[in-house]
Amino acid sequence: MRTSAHQTSTPLVCELHSHTTFSDGELALAELVDMHGRHGVDVLCVTDHVVRGTDPCGPMVDEHTHPRYLAAIEVEAERAHRAYGMILIPGLELTYSDPDPDRSAHALAIGLHEFVPVDEGPRAAMRAARARGAAIVAAHPHAGELDAVPQRTTRAFWADPDRMRTLVDRYEVLNRSDVFPWIAGERLPAVAGGDVHLAEHVWSWKTVLPCDRSREAVVEYLRSERPAFITRLDPRMRAEPAMAGAA
């Protein structure tokens, strides 16, 4: 689905990081769409995992299932637009895990319409995805700390900045309820994502983008140097957006 671009005076509330039963999410794609649509999310990026062939967590989305994955997203994109006025954007989480957390990197490739493998390493995968038009977001980019789930610790963006930063458009300063203060400390271009695997993960920090309401505009904005903003989707309150871009 190609959504037509038109001007909007209302900033778009975006969930940039979500998973379905195509990988390790517990919600089917239609359930994920309905949940975000009912709660007023304007843009939903579906970023299921692609992993190395030797990864014990596999298989997730692979070269054989990717056409079916992409086709399902396009069907749901039409319905999401009709039912909620919501923009559904395909993508992948380029998931390169390693026993050494300093070598591990997970990157969201937002707006990616082709399959990109990760067997050649995270840099090769990010480079290929960006060459195909995707916006690259560093997912849960840890610094010296370990994640509560050890295999989820991804420190390569912090440990190898000289080689990694030229390939990244944005960094998650907030991933669900986890905060990565080094992103703010180094004034890197920041976004937030819910890393949605379960229904309750909808209640988390979201990215707000002041751009046109179209797939193309969202991806182009994320690839730009323009500031993004952050708000929280919370059943108890309606938060005002807070500045989150690189100053």
N, C-alpha and C positions, 0 to 999 in steps of 0.2 A: 504494500500500500504506500502510495506517495500522497501525503497530505498537502493540500495547497497552502502556500504561505500567505498570510494576511496579517496586518498590523494588529497588535493587541495592546491595550493600555494597562492591562493587569499582569503583573509579574507571574510567572509560572512556577507553581510548587512541583518539584521534581523528585521522584524516587529514582536514583541513578543505579541502584545496586539491589537486585532481587533474583531469587532462584525459584525454580519450579520442580516438578517431579521428573523433568528431563535430566536433572542432575540430583542434587541432594536436598532440594526443597520439599516440604511436606504438602504444598498446595499445588493442585493442577493449574495450568495456565489460566483457564477461565475463572477459577476461584481467585487467583491473584489479581486479575483484572477487576473483577467485581468488588473485591475488598478495597482496592485503591480508588476505584471509581466512586463507590458509596461515600468515601471519606474526603472527596473533593480534590484528590491529587490530579494535577493537570497533565503530567508527563510520567510515564512508567517505562523504565528501561529494564528489559529482561536480559540478565547476564549470567546464564547458566555456565557451569564449569566445563572447560576443556583441560585435560590433564595429559601428562606424558603416558606413553604406552606402558611403561614399567611402573606407573604409580599404583600402589595397592588400593587407593580409593576409587580407581576406575572400574568399569568404564563410565564416563559421564557423557557429554556430547562429543561425538567423534565424527570423522569424515563420512561415515555411513549414516548416522542419525541426523546430521546437521540439515540436510534438505527437508526432512520431515519437521524438524524443530523450527526452521525458518518459515515453512509453509503454515504451520500452526500459528505462529506469531502474526503472520499476515492476515489470516482469517480472523483472529481475535482483534487485530488492529481495526478492522472495519467495524466490528461490533462495539469496541470500546469508543470509537468516534461517534457512532450512532447513539449509543446508550448514555454516554457520559461526557461527550465532547473531549475525551482524553486522548492524548497522543501516546501510542505504544511504539517503542523503539527497540529493534533487535540488537543484540550484542552477545559477547561472551566474556567470561572471566578467564583470562589466560593464567592458568594455575600451575606455576612451577614451584613445586615443593622439593626440599632437599633436607637430608639429616642435619646439615649445617644451616642454621637459620639465617646466617649472613649471606647465604647464596639463594635463599628463598624469596620469591617475589610473586605476588598476585596482582594482575592489572586488569581493569575493566576496559574492554574495547567496545565503546558505545557507538552505535550506528554501523556496526560491522555486518555486512550481508554475505560474506564469504567465510568459509572455514579456514582457520589459521591454526596449525599445530604448534605445540610448545616443546617438542622434543629437542630442538636445537638451542634451547635456552630462552630465558625471558626477553633478552634484548632483541634477538632475532624475531620473536613472536610479536613484540610491540612494534618493531620497525615495519614488519609486514602488515600488521593491522592498520597502522597509521597511514601507510602508503595506499591502503584501500579505502581511506576516507574516514576511519574511525577516530574518535576522541579517546585518548588514553588517560585513565585515572588510576593512580596508585591506590590499591585497596589495603585497608588496615596496615599502614606502613609503620611497623614498630621501629623503635630505636634500640636501646640496650636491654629493654625489658623482654620477658617471655610472656606469651599469651597464656591464658588459663588452659587453653587447648594447645599443647606444645606444637603439634604439626601445623598449626595455624600461624605460628610466629614467622613473620616475613620481614626480615631486616635488610634486604639487599638495597632498597632505596636509600636507606640511611648509611649502610656500611660502604657502599660504592657510589657515592653521589656523582663523581665526575663522569662515569660511563652511563649512569641511569637517567640523570635529569634531562638530558637532551631529548629523551624519548617520551617524556611524561608531560601531559597538558595540565593536569590537576592532581591534587593529593587529598585523600580523605583525612581531614583533621578530626572528624567525628565519624565513627563507624558504630552504628546503633548506639550503645551507651559508652563505648570506649573512646577516650580522648588521646590524641597524639600531639602533645604540646610542642615537640620539636618542629612540626610543620609551621606553626604560628611563630615560633622563635626565629626560624630562618626566613620568615616572610615569603613562604612558598604559596602559590595559588591554591586556595583551599576550597573544598566542597564537603558535603555530608552525605552519608548513605545509610539506609536502614539495614543493609545486608540481610534482606528479608528471606527467612527460611520457614518461619512459623507465622500464624495469623497475628499473634501478639506483637510481632516485630514491626507492624505497620505504625505503632506508636513509638516513633523515634525521630531523630533529627533528619530534616530534608534540606535539599538545596533549592534556592529560589533564583530564577534567572529572568532578567528583564529583557526578554527577546520575543520575536514573533512566534506565533503558535503553529509551528511546523517541525517535522523531524529535522529538516535541513538546517533550520535556524538554531535549534537546540544544539546539534552537533557542532555547527560552526562556532557558536558562542563558547562552548566548552573548549574548543581548539584555539580560541583567541586569548588575548591577555586581559580582556575586560573583567571587572570584578564580579564575583558571585556572592550570594548572600545565603544566610542560613536561618531556618525557622524550625520549630518543633511541632510535630503533629501529636497532640496530647489530648486525651478525652476530658481532662480536667480544666483545660485552658486553651486560649487561642493566643499563641505567642506572636510578637512582632518580629519581623526579620531582623537579623543582626549581621553586620558586615563580616564577610569571610574571605574577601579577595586579598591578593597580594597588594600591599600598599607601596 
